[in-house]
């Protein structure tokens, strides 16, 4: 290898070379779209203190193209600003620019509108209609990132063209075309790579060494890495296989109803050392997990698509840097005291420091937290009271049979399906064979649901899909049936990723199929900026009340409003773009039910706390399934936490920390 100072990042002799010198990647995943831009630098500096020299960040196609050819690259989607910052802080960047990032993100990063195209696209394939959309997307994205390539003076040293494709399909024509398309925009000097599980089958299906695309591997923490690295060589050209674990798992994901994932930092550190001690390279997945803002959380399945498990809003991942931004002591510890003796435990940072050519920067202290007070919220309206606001009459769709949400342009959140049936003087049995993902059922004698609120009768869920008995309801006319469908997050991995939402089958009552439906797309964002006057009116009409009722007796969605005044303190406050904050889900399994709160800020808060000092803002929460709990939103001194009552699941898992508040601490 020519040992000169020409700028470049290459692979030769089964090693990485940076500017003519051997280089070891010690990187970590930190995704720009999972942390507010105001906190990018803070999280990156903590990654630097961990000892990382590279950042791997996925690119979320669905964030950047939320509807066809509507391009978004501002705010949390400003990938160019993020790349500039990584370079300023001295990081290299590995960029998975493919559209299927997996990573517990809705539909793996695909835009949901792809599911509205008929006939259906074959995702992740050489289907020409799909490829045309990929070309259009990369035709926008790749020219934006080209100036950030290392050979152009930027931080990007590697670009991934597909992620774990070997676990999904077998289409070499598709993979080869991706490599050709990437080089068309980025040139021939950039290192293109794929990542696949460390097995013969996945590497055989997911790699294209004949195209000069570097094959990286991932595998479970705890596996012996070196037999896998030897296998990796078989899927790279001779001399082109530096050992790289592109996803070294520091923790794990969590689904609703599960205890937060916990891993042993010393165990993880021991297996990290097995890689670094033999000159291997590694990317920690995750270095910082962050938050699945809005409705962007993904989901997983088991043996079939009914074995459905939605991912948390929180993507803490038990990573070395917590969702709140604080460090996880067991991952960073420099020393602890045992029996009055100072000892240095094996931690990720200690292992990285051992193999780092330079001394590591000091570990930043935790971010200061304000002392919080109780936030009282007041019930002001039901979902049905404001249905005309959440869905304008011109947006209502009439069909003979229910259709998926995507086909009416409702990509996230909720849709209300309304039909009628005649009462027969006895109970009836409701059956919906395909519910994606959760249906709350109401009945009413009023055709439009206005006036008296419809009566809640039960819930049908995708993972159990039980029939529901409707009570005998005496009406002078037909009985109206209201089914509120919730999209809880699309599957992001495996064979069931074509995951449309809503009612995907006919609806039967006592075996007879119901016809004639009205579909109401529910847009919660209409209660934010575009209707700030309404929210202000709702809030201020209730500010004299001290707290909400201690026992809510409605299962339908209710809106709560309370005026909030931020104080002038130099601590973290609510710093968020309302486009993401309003759609965040707080959800946990308990006592056989699920609890959800969707919070809307009536002002755009994507500003630093200094500009928030003089603002007066309004919090609106859309609450479901709270009939049996004492629900008061509380903030705890010294912690970024909110508590909805004091509830514990039957399994003993405490529910006191809706994950949003880890990343968006309050300052009242």
LUMRO-917606 format. One record per residue: x, y, z negated of N, C-alpha, C in turn; residue in one letter. Coordinates in steps of 0.2 Angstrom, whole numbers, plus 5000, padded with zeros to 4 digits. Atoms other than C-alpha are relative to their C-alpha. Layout:
% residues N
XYZXYZXYZa
...
% end
This chain:
% residues 668
500449945000500050005000500450065000x
499649944999500750175005499950044994x
500149965007501050264988500150085002x
499949934998500750444995499450034996x
500549965004499650584988499450025004x
500649984996498350585002499449984997x
500650015004496650604995499649945003x
500450054998495650444997499949954995x
500150065004494850294989499949945004x
500050064996495150124996500049944996x
499950065003495149944993500649965004x
499550034996496749844997500349954994x
499650045005497649694988499549984994x
500550025006496049654978500050054995x
499949945005496249824970499650065003x
500249934998495449994970500650045000x
499449955000496650134975499750075001x
500249935000496350314972500650055001x
499549954998497450444980500749965000x
499450045000498750304983500249974994x
499850035007498750244965499549954999x
500550055002497950084958499550034995x
500549975004496350124950499549954997x
500550055003495150034938499450054998x
500649975001493350084938499749984993x
500350015006492650104920499450055000x
500649964999490950174924499449994996x
500750015003489150184918499550035004x
500649974997487450214924499750054996x
500349955003486650374920499650035006x
500449984994485150424932499750074999x
500249935001484850604935499350014999x
500750005001482950574936499749984994x
500350025006482850504919500250054994x
499849955005483550654910499850075003x
500249944997482950834911500750045002x
499449974998484250944920500350044995x
499749965005484551054905500449964996x
499650055004485250894897500549965004x
499550034996486350834911500750004997x
499349995002487950904905500149974993x
499950035007487650854887500149925001x
500050075000487350674892500749985004x
499450014997488850674904500650014996x
499449995004490050744891500049944995x
500050055005489450604879500349935004x
499750064996489850474893500850015001x
499349995000491550554895500349984994x
499750025007491850534876500049934999x
500050075001491450354878500649975004x
499550024996492850344890499949985007x
500150024993492050324907500350055005x
499749964995492850384923499550005006x
500550004994491350354935499350004997x
500850005001489450374935499749975006x
500450034994488350264945499250034999x
500749985001486650344948499649985006x
500450024995485250274958499750065003x
500349944996484250384971499249975000x
500750025000482350374968499650035006x
500449984994481450384985499450034999x
500749985001479750404978500050074996x
500049945003480350554968500150065005x
499849954995481050644983499550005006x
500549994995479650604995499349974998x
500650025003478050594985499449985004x
500550014995476950605000500450005007x
499650014993477450575019500350075002x
499649944997478750705024499950074995x
500049945005478450815008500749994996x
499450025003480250825002500150054994x
499949965007480750874984500749994998x
499350005003482550914979500150054995x
499949955004482251034966499949984993x
500150025006482251024947500349944998x
499750065002482450854940500249965006x
499950044993482550794959500650035003x
499549964997484050914962500749965000x
499450055000485350774966500650045002x
499449974998486550894974500350044994x
499849975006486650994958500349954995x
499750055004486950834948500749985002x
499350024998488350784959500550054999x
499549945001489150954958500349994993x
499850005007489150934939500449944998x
499650055001489850764939500750015002x
499349994998491350824949500350054996x
499749955004491550974938500349974993x
499850045006491650854923500549955001x
499550054998492950744932499849935001x
500250074999491950594936500049985007x
500150034994491950484951499249985000x
500750024999490150434958500049945004x
500250064996489550264964499250025001x
500749984998487850304973499649945003x
500550054997486550164976499550045004x
500549954996485650264990499549965003x
500550034997484550124995499350024996x
500749985002482650134992499749954995x
500350055005482449984981500550004994x
499650005005483350024965499949964994x
500350045005482349904954500050044993x
499849965006482949974937499350034996x
500649985004481149974929499750075002x
500349944997480550114940499549985005x
500650014996478850124949500249975007x
499950034993478950004964500750005002x
499250014999480849994962500250065004x
499849944997480950174969499750015007x
500449994994479850144985499450054998x
500649965001478550284987499449965001x
500650045000476850214983499650015006x
500449994994476150284999500149955005x
499850064996477050145008499449955000x
500550055001475650035001499350025003x
500749984997474250135010500049995007x
499950004993474950105027499749935003x
500350064997473949975038500249995007x
499950065004474349845043500650014996x
499650005005475349815028500850005003x
499350004999477249855029500349934997x
499650055003478449715026500650034997x
499549965003479549805013500749965000x
499350035001481449765012500149955006x
500050054995481449685029500250045007x
499949974993481849725048499450015004x
500649974997480049765051500150075003x
499849934997480249905064499650064997x
500449945003478850015056500350024993x
499649985007479750005039500750035002x
499349974998481450035047499950075002x
500149934998480750195055499950044995x
500149955006480250265038500750004997x
499450005003481950215031500550055004x
499649954996482850305046499850074998x
500249935002481750465042500350024993x
499849985007482150455023500850015000x
499349995000484050425026500250065004x
499849944996484050555039500050074996x
500149945004483550685026500649994994x
499650015006484550605011500850005002x
499350014999486250555018500450065003x
499749944999486650725026500150054994x
500049965006486350805009500649974996x
499550035004487650685001500750005003x
499450004996488950685015500550054997x
499549955003489850845008500349974994x
499750025007490050754991500449935001x
499550065000491050604998500750024998x
499349995003492750584991500550035005x
499549974994493650615008499850075002x
500249934998492650775010500150054994x
499849965006493250834993499549994994x
500550015005491750774983500249944995x
499950065005491550634969499849935002x
500350074998490650494979500549965003x
499550054998491850344981499749945003x
500450064998490550214985499350015001x
500849994999488750204992499749935001x
500450074999487650054990499550005005x
500550004995486550005004499449954998x
500650045003485449874995500249974993x
499850025007485349814977499649934999x
500250075002485149624972499549985005x
500450034995484349584989500049935000x
500050085000484949404987499549974996x
500550035005483649384973499350015003x
500749984997482249444985499949975007x
500250024993482449395003500649975004x
499550024996483549335017499950035007x
500149964993483649455032500750035001x
499449974998485449485038500050055005x
500149954995484849585053499850074996x
500249945004484049705040500650034996x
499449985003485649715030500550035004x
499549974995486749745045499850075002x
500249934997485649885051500150054995x
499949955005485749975034500750025000x
499349985000487649975035500150045006x
500049964994487550035053499850074999x
500449945001486350175048500450044995x
499649965005487450225033500650035003x
499449974997488950245043499950055006x
500249944995488050345057500050064996x
500149945003487750475044500750024996x
499549995005489250455032500749995003x
499450024997490650395044500349934998x
499850075001491750245043500549994994x
499550015006492950285028499649994994x
500350015007491650275014499949934999x
500150075002491550115005499349984999x
500750025001489850035007500049944996x
500050065004489349904994499349974999x
500650035002488049784989500149974993x
500050035006487649714972499549944999x
500450065000487049534969500249964993x
499850045005486949414955500549955001x
499450044999488449304952499949935002x
500150074998487849144960500149995008x
499950014993488149064977499450025004x
500649994996486349074982499950075001x
500149924999486149264979500550035004x
499449974996487849304986499949985007x
500150024993487449205002499550045003x
500649964997485849295004500150075001x
500049925001486349474999500650035003x
499449974999488049505006500150005008x
499850004992488749545024500750025000x
499349995000490649535022500250015007x
499849994993490749525041499950075003x
500149934998490149705042500550054996x
499649965004491549765030499750034994x
500449975006490249795016500349964994x
499750035006491049764999499449974996x
500450045004490149634988500250014993x
499950005007490049674970499549954997x
500450055003489249564957499750034993x
500349995007488149574941499949934997x
500250075003487849434928499950024993x
500249985007487249424910500650014996x
499449995005488349484896500049944996x
499950065003489049334888500249945004x
499750044995489449244904500850015000x
499350004999491249204907500150045007x
500049974993491649334921500449985005x
499550014995493149264929499849955005x
500350044994492349114938499650035005x
500549964995491049234945500450055004x
499649964995492449354951500449965005x
499750054995493249204959499549995006x
500550014995491649164968499950075004x
500149934996491449354973500550005006x
499550004995493049334983499849975006x
500250034994492249214995499550045004x
500549964996490949345000500350075001x
499749944998492249485003500649985005x
499450014996493649495016500649994996x
499450015004495349435011500450074998x
499749945002496149565000499650064998x
500549945000494549664999499549984994x
500450025005493849594983500250024993x
499849985007494349694967499449984996x
500650025004493349614953499650064997x
500549955003491849724948499449974998x
500750015003490349694937499750075001x
500349944998489249834945499450014995x
500549995005487949804931500249964994x
499850045006488749754914499550034995x
500649985004487249754903500250024992x
499849985006487449854887499449994995x
500650015004485649824881499549965005x
500450034996484049774889499350045000x
500649964999482349834895499449984995x
500550025005480749834884499350015003x
500649994998478949804889499550024994x
500549985005477349874880499949944996x
500250055004477049774865500649964997x
499450045002478749704863500450054995x
499549965005480049754849500550045005x
499449964996481349884856500649955000x
499550044999482749784863500650024996x
499449995004484249764852500649955002x
499550044998485949704856500650014995x
499449995005487549674846500650045004x
499449964996488849814851500649964999x
499450045000490249704845500149945005x
500150064995489649554855500150035007x
499949964994489549674870500750025002x
499349985000491249744867500549945001x
499550064999492049574866500049985007x
500050034993491449524884500250065004x
499749954996491849694890500850005001x
499350015000493649664885500249945004x
499850064996493649494894500150035007x
499949984993493449594910500650055001x
499449955000494649744906500649974999x
499450035002495949634899500449975006x
499750034994496249554916500050055006x
499949954995496249714926499350005004x
500749994996494349704931499750074999x
500449935000493249854934499349984998x
500650015003491549874926499650075000x
500449955001490049984926499449984995x
500450015006489049994910499250015002x
500749984999487149974913499649984994x
500049934999486550084905500650034995x
499749955004487750214898499550044996x
500649965003486250324895499449985004x
500650024996484550254899499550065001x
500449954999483450404896499249995000x
500750005000481550424900499749995007x
500450014994480350354913499550065000x
500449955000479550524915499449995004x
500650004996477750544921499749935000x
500350074999476950384928500549965003x
499550034996478650324935500249934997x
499850065003478850174923499849945005x
500150064996478950004932499749954996x
500350065003478349834928500349945002x
499750064998478849654929499549944999x
500550065000477949484931500449944998x
499750075002478249304926499849965006x
500250054994477549154937499650035005x
500449974995476249254945499850074999x
500149935001475649434947499550024995x
500549995006474349414933500450004994x
499550005006475849384921500350075000x
499849934999476049574921500250034993x
499749965006477149674909500250065002x
499849934999477249864910500650024996x
499449975004478849944905499850064996x
500149945004478950074892500250075004x
499849934998479050264895500750014998x
499350005002480650254885500449955004x
499550054997482150184894500650014996x
499449995005483250194879500549945001x
499650054997483950024884500549974995x
499450015005484950014867500750015003x
499449984996486250094878500450044995x
499649975005487750174869499850084999x
500349935002486950354871499349995000x
500750015001485250354864499550045005x
500449964996483750414873500050084998x
500049935003483750574862500750035002x
499449974998485550604868500549994994x
499550025005486350554851500449945002x
499650064999487750424851499749944996x
500250065004487350244845500749984997x
499350015004488650224831500349945001x
499750064999488950044834500450005006x
499650004993489550084852500650045000x
499549955000490550234848500550004994x
499650005006491250194830500750005001x
499249995001493050254827500249964994x
499850045006493050174810499450004995x
500550005005491950124796500349984993x
499750025007492250094777499649944998x
500250065003492049924770500449984994x
499650015007492449894751500550054999x
499549955001493250064751500650005005x
499550014995494350014766499850035006x
500249984994494350104782500249955005x
499850054994494249974797499750035006x
500249984994494149994815499649945003x
500450064997492649884822500150005007x
500050014993492649814839499450045003x
500649964997491549944849500250015007x
499949994993491349984867500550065001x
499549954999492350144865500749984998x
499350025002493750064856500349955005x
499750044994493949934870500250045006x
499849964995493850064883500650044999x
499449965002495150174874500649965001x
499450045000496350024873500249995008x
499850014993496350004892499950075005x
500049944996496150184897500750035000x
499349974999497750274904500150074996x
499949945003497350434895499650004993x
500350005007496750474877499350035002x
500749994999494850494876499850074996x
500249945004494050664871499649984994x
500350025006493250674854499249995001x
500750015000491450614851499650064998x
500549945002490150754851499649984994x
500550015005489150774836499350005003x
500750014998487250734836499750075001x
500349945000486150874842499650024994x
500449985006485350974828499350005002x
500750005000483550954825499750054996x
500449965004482251074819499649974995x
500450025005481251054804499350005002x
500650004997479551004810499450004995x
500650005004477751034804499549965003x
500650044997476150944806499750045006x
500449974994475350974823499349985000x
500750025000473450974821499750015007x
500350004993472450934837499349994999x
500850005001470550954839499749975006x
500450024994469350864850499650055003x
500449954997468550974863499649985005x
500450024994467850874877500149935002x
499850064998467650704884500250005008x
499850004993468250644901499450015004x
500649994996466550644908499750075000x
500249925001466250824902500450045006x
499649964995467650884914500149965006x
499950044994467450754928500150045006x
500049954994467050894940500750045001x
499349974999468750974936500549955001x
499550044999469750824936500049975007x
500150034993469050764953499550055003x
500549964997468250894964499549965004x
500550044997466650844972500249985007x
499850014994467450854989500549945001x
499550055000468750724984499749934998x
500350075002467450584979499949965007x
500050054994467550434991499449954999x
500550045000466050334995500149945004x
499950074996466250145000499549954998x
500450065001465249985001500349964994x
499750045005466549894991500650044997x
499449965003467949954979500649995005x
499350004996469649994988500550024995x
499549985004471350014981500150074999x
499949925001471850184974500550035005x
499649974995473250204987499650025006x
500449984994471950205001499650065000x
500349945001471150354994500550064998x
499549955001472750444991500250014992x
499849995007472850414972500549954998x
499450045001474550354969500249984993x
499850015007474750364950499450024996x
500549985005473650374934499349965001x
500750035001471750344935499650015006x
500649994995470250314946499449974997x
500750025003468450304941499649975006x
500550034995467350184951499350004997x
500749995003465450214949499649965005x
500550034996464050104955499449994995x
500750015004462250054949499849935001x
500450065000461249904945499450004996x
500650005003459549864939500049964994x
500050045006459249814921499549945001x
500550065000458349644918499849984993x
500350015006457949654900500449954996x
499550045003459449544895500750025001x
499349994998461349544894500249975006x
499750024993462349534910500749994999x
499350025000464049464914500350035006x
499649974995465249574923500749965002x
499450034998466649494933500450045005x
499549964995468149584942500649955001x
499450045000469349454948500750035001x
499349974999470749574953500050074997x
499949945003471049714941500750025000x
499349985001472649814943500050074998x
499850055005472949854929499649994994x
500550005006471649894916499450045001x
500649974999469849934917499650014994x
500449985005468850024904499350005003x
500750004997466949994907499550044995x
500549965004465550114902499349995004x
500750004997463650114906499650064997x
500449945002462350254906499449995004x
500650004996460650284911500050075005x
499949944996461250454919500449985006x
499750034994461750424937500750035000x
499349964999463250554936500450004994x
499650005007463750524918500150064997x
500049935003463450704914499550004994x
500450005006462550754898500249964995x
499850055005462550614886500649955003x
499450044998464250524887499849935001x
500150074999464150344895500349964994x
499850045006464350204882500549955002x
499450054999465950104881499749934998x
500250075002465649924882500649955000x
499450055000467349844884500550015005x
499449994995468949824894500249935003x
499850054996469549704907500750015002x
499349994999471449684909500349955004x
499750044995472549614922500349934998x
499750065003473449494911499649954997x
500550055003471949414903499449995005x
500550004995470549454916499449964998x
500550035002469149394906499350045002x
500649974999467349424910499750044994x
500249965005466449554901499250004999x
500750005001464649544893499850074999x
500349935001463649704896499349994996x
500650015004462249734883499450025004x
500649984998460449754887499950074999x
500149935001460149934891499450025003x
500749984997458450004893500050075003x
500049944996458350134907499450005004x
500649994996456850204916500249995008x
499850014993457950194932500649955000x
499550055000459450094937500650024995x
499449985005460950084925500650015004x
499449984997462550174930500649964997x
499450035002464150074929500650045002x
499449965000465750164926500649964998x
499450045001467450074928500650055001x
499449955000468950184923500649965001x
499550044999470450104931500750044999x
499349975001472250134925500549965003x
499350034997473850104935500550014995x
499550005005475050054922500850005002x
499450004997476550054933500149945005x
499950054995477049954949500649964998x
499550055001478049794949500650035004x
499449974997479849844953500549945002x
499550054998480649674955499749935001x
500250064999480349504962499549995006x
500450014994479149434975499350035000x
500749975001477549534969500150075000x
499949935000478249704973499450045004x
500549964996476849744985499450004995x
500450005006475849794970499550065000x
500549954999474249894975499750014993x
500449995006473249974961499350015001x
500749995000471449984956499649945000x
500450065000470049864959500149975007x
499850034993470649744973499649945002x
500550054998469149634974499350024999x
500749985001467249634974499950004992x
500250005007466349664957499349975000x
500650045001465049544952499650014994x
500450005006463649554940499549945000x
500350065000462949384935500049965007x
499950044994463649314951499850045006x
500249964994462949444963500450065001x
499549954999464149564971499650075000x
500249935000463849754968500250035006x
499849964994463749864983499950084999x
500149935001463850054985500450034994x
499649975005465250134976500250075001x
499749935000465850314972500749994996x
499350015003467750324969500250084998x
499849945002468350474959500850004998x
499350005002470250504959500150054995x
500049965006470650574942500750045000x
499349965000472050714943500150044994x
499949965006472650764926500350065000x
499649944999473750894933499650065001x
500449944999472251004936499850034994x
500149975006472151034918500750044998x
499449975002473951114918500050075004x
499949934997474551264929499450035003x
500549974995473051274941499450024996x
500549985004471851284926500250024993x
499849985006472751364913499550044996x
500549965003471351484909499549954996x
500450055003470251334906500349974993x
499650035006471551254894500050054995x
500049955005471751414885499450014996x
500649995003469951434882499849944996x
500150065004469751254876500450004994x
499550005006471251274864499850054995x
500249945005470751444857499349994997x
500750015003468951394854500149954994x
499950055005469651264842500550014995x
499449995004471151344834499850014992x
500249995007470151384818499949934996x
500050075004469951194814500749984998x
499450025003471251114803500349945003x
499850064998471350944810499549965004x
500550044997470450814821499749964995x
500450055004469150694814500549944998x
499650065002469950554804499849945003x
500250064997468950424813499650025007x
500349994993468650444832499549955002x
500550054998467150354838499849995007x
500150004993467350364856500649965003x
499550044997468350244867500250045007x
499849964994468250364882500650054999x
499449955001469650484886499750064997x
500249935002469550644876500650055001x
499549954999470450804878500150044993x
499949975006471250884863500450075002x
499649944999471951064863500250044994x
499849965006472851164850500650055002x
499549954998473851324852500649994996x
499350015003475751304849500450065000x
499549944999476951444845500749984998x
499350025002478851404846500350064996x
499649955004479951494834500750015003x
499349994998481551574837500549974996x
499450045003482851444832500449985006x
499550024995484451394841500049925000x
500050075000483851214841499749985006x
500450034994483151094855499350024998x
500749995000481351134859499749965006x
500350034994480151074872500350035006x
499749984994481151094888499849955005x
500250044995480251014902499650035005x
500449984995479451034918499349974999x
500650045002477551004915499849955005x
500250054995477450904931500249934998x
499850075002478350764922499749994993x
500350005007477750804904499349985000x
500750015001475950794907499849935002x
500250064998475950624914500349944996x
499650055004477050534901499549964996x
500450045004476250384893500349984994x
499850035006476250344875499649944999x
500450065000475650164874500449944996x
499850065004475850014862499549954999x
500550055001474949854859500049994992x
500150015008474149834841499349975000x
500750035002472649734834499649995007x
500450024994472249674852499850055004x
500249954996472049844859500650045002x
499449964998473149974867499850084999x
500149935001473350154863500450055005x
499749964994473750294876499950074998x
500149935000474050474875500450035006x
499649964995474450584890500050074999x
500049935002475050754886500150045006x
499949954994474950904897500250074996x
499849945002475851064894499750055005x
500349954996474851214900500450055003x
499649964997476351304905500649965002x
499450034997477851264915500650014995x
499549995005479251234902500749985002x
499350024998480751194913500550064999x
499549945001481751334905500449984993x
499650015006483051334891499650034994x
500349985006482551364873500050074999x
499949935001483151544873499450035004x
500649974997481651584885499449984998x
500650025003480451484875499850044994x
500149975006480651584860499450054999x
500649955001479251714864499449975004x
500550034997478151594873499449974995x
500550035004476451534867499749955005x
500250064996475951364874499449964997x
500650045002474451244874500249935002x
499950074999474551064872499449965001x
500650044999473250954879500149935001x
499950085000473150764876499449975003x
500550054998472150634885500149944996x
499950055005471850504872499549945002x
500450064999471150324874500049964995x
500050065004470650184863500250024993x
499849985007470750274846499550004995x
500650005004469150234838500149984993x
500050035007469750144822500650034997x
499449985003471250254818500050074998x
499949935002471750414808500550025004x
499549984995472650504822500250074999x
499749935001473650654817500750005003x
499349994997475150704827500550034995x
499549975005476650734815500750005003x
499350004998478350784817500449994994x
499650025006479750724805500650044999x
499449965001481050834797500749965002x
499450034998482750794805500049955005x
500050054995482150684818499650025005x
500449994994481450694835499549955001x
500550065000479850594832499350034999x
500749985001477950604833499749934997x
500350065003476850484823499250015001x
500750005000475050444827499749954995x
500250045006474450384810500649964998x
499450045003475450254801499849935001x
500350064998475050094811500649955001x
499550064999475949924812499649955003x
500350054996475549794824500049934996x
500050075003475049614819500749975000x
499350045000476849554823500450044996x
499549975005477549684811500450055003x
499649944996478249814824499750064998x
500249945002478049984817499950045007x
500149964994477250104830500050084997x
500049945003477850274824500450055005x
499649964996478850344838499949995008x
500250004993478050374855500750025004x
499349994998479650374866500150075003x
499949934997479350544875500450044995x
499749955004479850634859500749994998x
499350015001481550554858500450055005x
499649964995482050654874499750075000x
500349935000480950814871499850024993x
500149985007481150864853499650064999x
500449945001479850994846500450054995x
499749955004480351154838499450054998x
500649965002478851234829500250054995x
% end
